[in-house]
Amino acid sequence: MTVTHRETTHAPTSSPDTDAPVGVWLNGARGSVATTAITGLLALRAGMADSTGCVTDTGMLRDAPLASWNDLVVGGHDIVDTPLEKKAESLVDSGVIPAPVLAAVRGSLPEVEQNLRTGYDARTETAPLAEVVDRLAGDIEEFRSRNGLSRVVVINVSSTEPPADHRPEHDDLDALTRAMADPDDKALPASSVVAYAAFQAGCGFVDFTPSTGARLPALEMMAQRERVPFAGSDGKTGETLLRTALAPMFTSRALHVLSWAGVNLLGGGDGATLEDPRNARSKLSSKSGVLPALLGEDVTAPLHIDNVPDLGDHKTAWDHVSFEGFLGVRMSMQLTWSGVDSTLAAPLVLDLARLTAAAHRAGHVGPIEELGFFFKDPIGTDEHALAEQAQALSTWANGLDGRADS
């Protein structure tokens, strides 16, 4: 079987005032984060919610040329078939979505449901990855055409994968394409298959998970070839967000942090997924790089993640910081973060859709390092300090050309 690159037709571009709607294609569209984002977007449109938690609606990005909430159209892939309405009801029961919000937008969920398609399940799929990618990319292209969209941003919000074993094909796009023609060769993890399909369809890609996604040289080559942007990885919503805000405080005041220990307790789907040590390795790797980058490699920073099923989507993080001040005097700080993961993540998913679409329209190609503000393990930059990330995001986004062709 020979594999040839399929030419794709990219939607036309116009000014922000006349631009057609933007597609938001969620991989993992029936999960908690996606369902919360979908419900929240519908609530914003219906006037049932304000944009608290949405960075793109703050003064920091007042001049950024962003699509309006009314111009975002949602679709996606998932390997489960739970109806959005049923999933949203379960999130109401667990305190993630307020009951009046779901009541107000319930009638709009079937419209989104019509845009959802069956995703790629590596456990059951027997077709070559080349055919899988053609199917996934075709779904996205059909969604774009049917809805008259200017462009589509693909965002991975599926379950965390184990780290991918390196293969020589991951470094060379032509070799990877050849490997994908073999039905017995699973040359890419599922998240990278999704990234490949996004690029083949001419779409920007965002990985909100710590999975491999687009972080392979061959896929960066593909993004460059298709002239599309990408960003990631692993959304920064809770404990790590706190660390990237507070760790610079110690260094700016010349205080020596000796250790920063953390324990994370969570339930729900994430808790069950991360109970598997293979999946937990991806998350721990993503979270563990922040403190050495901000405080130096000598900081002791043990980190644990424990599944506590009854917590559901409610996460608790305990941090203990031991530090040394003037004359070697020892002191400590203890923190408890209690948050609802999906509620914290969902507005950021919507922000990333708006910002990545704007970057694509402005002609940005390859990794968007300025979106590192949103991620634990940002692609394209080693900057982790939250204040510096916020400034970089603001400068970049407000300077985007809303009338440039992609």
N, C-alpha and C positions, 0 to 999 in steps of 0.2 A: 504494500500500500504506500503510495506517495502522498506527501502532505505539502500542499501549497498554501501560501498566505492568501487569505481571502481579502479582496479589496472591500473596504467598507465606506459607506457614504456618510460623511459627517454633516450634521445639521447646520444650516446657515447661521451666521452670527449677525446681530444688530446691536444697536445701542441699548443701554439699560432701560431706557424709557419704552422701547418697542420690542425688547427681547421676548421671545417665546418662553413658555414655562420651562423649568428645570426639573429633570427627573432625579429622584433619590431612590436608588436601587439597593435594597438592604439584603445582604446575604445573612440568613438567619432571621428572616422577616417575621416569623411567628414566635420568636423568643421574647423574653421579658423586656430587654432594652428596646428592641424594635417596636414591640407593641406599645410600650410607654411613649416612645417617640411619635408613633403614628397617632395615638390618642391625643397626645399633647399638641401636635400640629393641628389636628382638627379642632381642638379646644381653643387654640389661639385664633383660628379663623372664625369660630362661633362666638368669640368674645367671652368664653367661659373661663379663660385663664389669661394672666398676663405673662410676660416673657421673662420672669424671674429665672435666673440660671442660664439664660441665653446671652453669651458674651457679645454676639453680633448685634444685639439690640441695645448696647451700652454706648455711652459717649466715646469710649475708647476707639470705636470703629465707625464714628458718625459719618465719615467721608468715604467709606468703602462702598464700591458699586455692587451691591448685593441684591439678589432676587428677593422679592417680598415673600412673606409666608404664604400668601394666596397663590404664588406662582410655583410652589413646590408640589410636584406630583409623585406619589410614592408607589413603588412596586418592589418586587424582590423574589428571591429564591429561598426555599427551605426544604429540608428533607423530612419534616413532619407535616401532618395535615390538620393540626388543631386549628379550628376556625379562629380568626382574630377576635371575634366577639367572645368566644368561650375563654380565650387566653386573657382578654381584658377583664372579664368577670373574676377570674382567679386572682388577678392583680388588685382588683377592688377588695377581695376578701383578705388579701395579705397586707393591705394598707398602702399599696404603691400608687394606685389611682383612686382619687376620691369618687365615690358613687355618683354624685351629681354631675361630674364631668363625663363619665361614661354614659349616663342617661341622656345627656345633651348631644353627644356625638354618635351614639349607637347607630343611628340611621345612615351615617356616612361610611361606616366600616365596610359594607358590601361593595362599595365603589372601589375601595382599596383592595379588597379580596379578589376582585376581578383581575388585578394586576400582578397577582402572585403566581409563581410557577414552581415546579418541582426542581429542587437543587441536585447537587452532586453528592452522592453518598459513596465514599471510597470503599465501604464495607460490602456493598452489594453490586456496584457497577462493574460490568464486564466489557464494555466497549473501550477501544483505545482512547487515551486522553485527548487525542486530536479531535475525535468525534464528540467527546464530552464538551470540549471547549467550543466547538462549532454550535452545539445545542444551546449552551449557556449564553454565548454571545448573540446567537439568533434571538433568544428570548428578550435580551436587552434591546437589540436593534428594533424588534417588533414593537416593544413598549415605547421606544422613542418615536417611531414613525406613527403609531396609532394615536398617540397623545399630542403629536405636533410639538415635540420638545426641542429646545435649542441644543441641549446637551444633557448627559446623564452622569451622575457621580455614583459610583459603586462603593458601598461601605460595608466592610465585613464586621458583623456583630455576632458571629456564630460562636460556638463553644471553643475554648482554648485547645490547641493541639499540642502534642509533644514536639520538641525541637526536631527539625528535619536533619537526617544524616546528610553530610555533604557528598555530592557526586560531581564528577568532572563536567557533566552536562549542565550543571547549574551555573557554570562560568561561561558558557558559550551558547548563544541563542540557536544557531543552526544545529548544533549537536542535540540540544534539548528538543527541538522540533522533530528531529529524526526519532529520538527515543519515544516521543509521544505517539508515534504511529504504531508502536508495538502494543497489542492488547494486553500482553503479559508484563509490561513495564510501567509501573506506577512511578514515573520519574519525578512527580511533584506531589507534595502534600495538598490536601483539599484547598487550603487557603490560597496557595499559589496558583492552583487551577483557576480559582475565582479571579485572581489578579490578572492572569493571562487572558481570560475571557473578557475582562473589562478592557484591557488594552486592545485586544483584537476588535472589540466593538467601538473603539475610539473614545473611550471614557476615562475620566480620572478615577483613581482608586484610593480609598482610605482604609487602613486596617486599624480598627479600634481594639483589636485583640493583640496578645503577645505572640501570636502564631507567625509562621515564616512570611506569608503573604508575598509582597513584592520585593522582599529583602534578599534577592538573589541577583548576581551580576547579569545573568541572562535576561531576567525580567526588567532590569533597569535599561538594558540595551533595547528591549522591546518598547518600553515607554518612550525612549528617545526616538526610535524609529516611527512610532505612531504619533509623536508630538503631543503627548498627554502628561499631566502631572500625577504625582502620587504622594501620599503622606502616611505617617504612622509613627510609632506603633504603641499599642496598649494605652487606652484612655486613662488619663490621670484624674481621678475623681475623689479620692479620699485620703488615706494615710500618706501616699506619696505626694499628693498635692500639698498637704500640710508640711511634709519634710522639705519640699523645694522652696517653701516660703520661709520656714524657720531656720534651716541650716545656715543660710547666708547671714542671718542675724549673729550667730556665734562667731563666724569668721570676721565679720565687719567690726565686732567689738573685741577682737583678738583673744577670744576665749577658746581654750583647747578642749574639743570634744573627745573624750576617751572612748566612750561606747554609746551606741544608740540601738537598743534592742526593741524588737517589735513582734507582737502577736496579733494575728488576724483571725477573727471568728466569723464565719459566714455559713449560710445554708443555701437553700434553693438549688437551682441548676448549677450555678457556679461552684457552690460548696461541693456538690457531688462530683463535678468534673475535676476539681482540683484535689479531690481525695485520691485520685490516681496519681502516683508519684511521677509518672511520665509527663502528664499534663502540668503538674505543679512545677516541674523544672522550668518550663517556659515562663510562667508567671514569676517565680522566684528570681530567675535571671533578669527579667525586665525590671522588677522592683529593686533588686539589690545593687544596681549600678549607680543609683542616684547619690547615696551618701559618700562613697569614695570619690566621686567626681566633685562633690561640693566641699568635702571636709578633708580629703586626703586618704591615701590608701592605708594609713595606719589605724584608722578608726575601726573598732570592733563593732560589727553590725549584724548580730544574729537575727534571723527573720523566720517566723513560722506561720503557716496557714493551716487552720483546723476547720473541718466541716462540722457544723452544729446544726443539724437539719431543722430544728424547730425555729431557728432564727429566720428562715426563709430568705427574703431579699434584704433583710436588715443586717447590716454588717457592723461589727465592733472591732476597733483597732486599739490596742494598748501599746504605748511607747514609753520607754524609760531612757532618759538621756543623762549620762554621767559626764560632767565637764569640770575643767580645772580653771581657776581664776588666778588673780594676782597672788604672789607668794606661794603658789601651789595649792591653794585652798580648794578642796573638793566640794562640789555642789551637784544638784540634780534637778531635773525637770521631769514630771510625769504627765502624760496626756492620754485622754480617752476620746476617740472619735466614734460617734454612733451615727451611721448614715444609711440611707436607702439607695443601694447601688444603682438600680434602674432609673430612679428619679434624678440622681446626680448625672448619670451618663446620657440620658435621652436628649436634653437640650444641647449637649455638646455634639451629639450626632447631627442634629439639625444645623448647628453652627458650622460644622465641618463640611456639610453639604453645600451651604451657601458660599463659604470661603473657597472651597475647591472648585466650584463652578465658576466663581469670579476669576480665579487664577487661570483656569482653562480658557476662558473667554479672553483674558489678557495675553494669552500666548505663552504662559509658563509651561515649561517642559521638564520632566524629571522630578526629583524630590523637592518638596516644599519645606525647607528647613524652618521657616518662620511659623509653621503650624506646630512646632515642637512644644509650644505653650500648652497644648492639649494632651501631651503624651508622657508616659513614664520613660520610654526608650525612644527618643525622637530620632527620626531618620535624617541624616545629612548634617547634624550638628552635635557638638558635645556640650552645649549649654543646657544646664538644668535649673539655674536660679530663676524662680518664678517671675520676679520683677523684671529681669533682663529679657526673659522670654516675652512678657507682656509688651514691653517697649518695642521689641523687634516685630511682633505681630502687628501692633498698631501702625508703626511706620510703613511696613510692607503693605498691609491691606488698604490703608488710606491712600497709598500711592498707586494702586492698581489702575490700569487704563480700562475703563468700562466700555470703551468703543473699539478696542483692538480686536483683530481677527485671530481666531485660534488656528 
